[in-house]
Amino acid sequence: MTCAMTIGFEAVLATIGAWHVVIFFGVVLLLFGGKKLPELARGMAKGVRIFRDELHGTTKEIQDAIENPPPQTPQAKQDAPPQGSEKKA
């Protein structure tokens, strides 16, 4: 006996039929109205476009850092304290 929670996401998508999609869009149309749907679609498209541009920019920055690593600076000696930081009693 299998539990309903063990059904995979692919199995759930496979059970969605054309009528489910029609009913979903009908409910969305009733909730938001015909005039708001184009605005919602534009807003979602703009959000996806911004996300894609940011993702592309981050990928480009990573590739640039791999191709041209920043110059390494020599590390200061940890043994000797900096001059002038000694306390006089």
Buried (B, 14 or more C-beta within 10 A) or exposed (E): EEEEEEEEEEEEEEEEEEEEEEEEEEEEEEEEEEEEBEEEEEEEEEEEEEEEEEEEEEEEEEEEEEEEEEEEEEEEEEEEEEEEEEEEE
